[in-house]
């Protein structure tokens, strides 16, 4: 479900973005390159992500069609809040750089993204798929944990490392501690304590730190509001199963 724009395409698309046009374009490209993907993430979710992406990209100085489309497609790949996610420090760093043109900034984002893909999930997302296979048993075990506040960082790091070690290795000790603390804070803000907070962190590690309000995972917001973490684990497990089947890995 990821589509990259070559550098020569940026120059052609150097005009202000129109939301409706971009929504149609992103949906068309997804449908052409990943037939059947809308059974996992419906078109209305992609349209919502695109609208959100136009807003987030503008805050990063991107308003032209080509660069904004790349930004939106990166959201689809890494989560709608990828640009300030502690898992992806390269994204925020690149987007903060000064460049003469938006196309050059988009090209830098593309290069950084491809470098990360090769280093962590793999170009074919094989390590992400492996983490998806591990998610449900790890999260189910975490639900029963009684975790004291002072132990939360250590337990979150232990469990997220078991889920997706490559993402934690990439961050290094300082980066992974920052991520764990943010996940714990977000979990607390959503009323999650103990094992439920660990599950929240597992989801943030797998789906991105903005998963709770991400249009790609509309089920998350509804279930979090209901406070049923077992239902969230089950729904996330089903999502992982659908992705694995779609990728023909199961």
N, C-alpha and C positions, 0 to 999 in steps of 0.2 A: 504493500500500500504506500510505497515511497517513490517519488518521481523527482528526478533531478533536472535542473535547467542548465544547459551549457552556457558558457560565457557569451557566445555569439547571440544567444537568444535575449540576453538582458538588454542589449542595445535596441533591438527591434521593439521591445515592450517598454520603452522609456516614456510612458504617458501615465497620467493619474489613473488610479484604479477606480472602477465602478463595482460596487458590492454585488449587485445582481449578476453582472457579467462574469465576475470572478467566481461566484458560487457555481454558475453553470459550467465554467471552464474546469474547475477543480473536480466537480462531480463527473464530468465527461472523461477527464483523464484517468480518474480512479476506475471508472467503469471499463474503459478501454484496456487498461494495463493490468487490472486485477478483477477480472470477471467474477461475479459472485460475492464481492466484498461487502455489498450492501446488506447481505443477510447477517453480517456481523455488526456493522455500524451503518444504520440507515442513512439515506440521503439527507433527511432533515437534520441529522446530527452533523454531517459534513457541512451543510449550509450554515448551521449555527457556529461551527468552528471557524468557518471562513469569515463570517461577520465579526466574530471575536478577534480573529487574526488581523483583520484590517485595522481594528482599534489598537491592538498591541503593537503591530508593526509601525503604525504612525508615531507611537510614543518612542520608537527607536529610530525615527527619522526616515522610515521607508513608506513611500506613498505611491510608487510606480508599480505598474502591473507585474512585471517580471520579478523584482525583488519581493513584493508582497506575496506573490504566489509561492515562491520558495519558502518564505516565512511560514505560510499556512501549511505547506506540505511537511515542513519540519515539525510543526505542531502535531500533525497527524502521526508522525513517526515517533516523537519523543514525549508527547503530552502537550496540552494547550498552554501550559505555563513554562515551557522549556527555557524561555529566555531569562528567567531568574531562578531556575531550579539549581540547588547546590550540587546535583548530580552532573550538571553540564556547565562547569565554570567557563569553558571555552566559548560558549554561546554568549554569555553576558560580556565577556572580554571583547569578543569580536564586534558585537553590536555597539559597544562603547567607543570603538575606534573612530577616528576622523578620517573620512575618505572624500576625495573630490566628487565622486558620483555615487548614487545609490547602487548602480550596477557593480561597482568595485566592492562595496560593502557586502553585497549579496554574494559575490564571487568568493570573498574571504569566508563568509559563513558556510558556503557550500564546501570549500576546501577543509575547513575545520571539522565540519560534520562528517565528511568522508574519512578523514583521519581518525575520528573517534569511532566510527563504524568499524573500521578495520581493526582498531586496537581493542575494542571492548565487546560489543554484541556480535561482531562478524558481519561481513557484507551480506550474507544470507540470513542474518539474525539468528544463527544457530545457538548462540549462548543465551539470547533472550528466550528462545523456545525451550531451552533446557531449564531455565528459571521458571517458566510457566508450568512445566511438568512438576517441578518441586513445590509450587506455591501451596496448593491445598493441604497436603499433609503437614507442611511446616506451619501454616497459619492455624490449622485445627489444633495442633499441639500448643501453639502460643496462646490460644484462647483460654486454656486452663491454667495459665501461669499466674502466680501471685507475685507481682513485681513491685518492690518498694521504690518510691520516687528516686532515692539516691542510687539505685541500681539500674535505673531505666536506660541510661546511655549504654552501659555495658551489655545489657540484655538485647537492646535493639541492634547493636553492632554485631553481636553473636548471631542473631537470627537472620538479619539481612545479609550477613556474610554467607550464611548457609544457603540462602536463597539465590543470591547473585554475586558471587565472590569477585567476579571481574569488575563490576561497577565499584565496589569498595576499594579494590586494589588500585584502580585508576586514580581515585581521589587522594590516596595517601592518608597517613594518620590525622593530620590537621583537617583535611577536607571531609573525611568520613565522620569525624567528631562533630563538625559543623552541621553536616547533614542529619546525623542522629539527633542532635539537639533541636534542630528545626522540626523534624518529624514528631518528636515528643511534644513540642510546643503546639503544633497543629493538632495533634491528637487530643491534647488537653482542651484546646479551644472547641473541639467537636464533642466534648464530653466523654472522651475515651480514657479509661484508667486501667492500670494493671495490664493483663494480657490483651485487652482490647486495644490499648495504645500500641502494643507491639504489632498487632495485626494491622493497625493503621500505618505504621512505619513500613511494614512489608509491602503494603499496597503502594505507598509512596515510592518505595524503591523500585517496584516493578512497573508502575503505570505513570510515575511522575508526581511531584509533590502537590500539584494542583488537581489531582484526580477527583477530589470530593465535589468540585464544581465544574468539572470538565464535561462539555457536551458529548464527548466521545464515550463517557461512562455515566450516562444519565441515571442509571440505577443506583449509583453510589450515593448521590445526594439524598434520594428518597429513603434509602435504607439507613443511612446515617442519622437522618432526622428521627427515624423510628427507633433507633438505638439497638437494633437486632444485628449484632456482629456476626452471629452464626449465619444469618441470611446473607450478609455481605460476603463472607468467605465462600459460601455456596455459589452465589451469583458470579463472583470473580473467578471461581473455579470453572464454572460453565463458560465464561468468556474465554478463559485460557484454552479450554477444550475446543471451542469453535475456531480459535486462531490456529491451533495445532492441526485440526482437520483441514482447514482452509489451505494451510501451507504444505499439506500432503506429507506431514512428518509422522503421522500416527497410522 
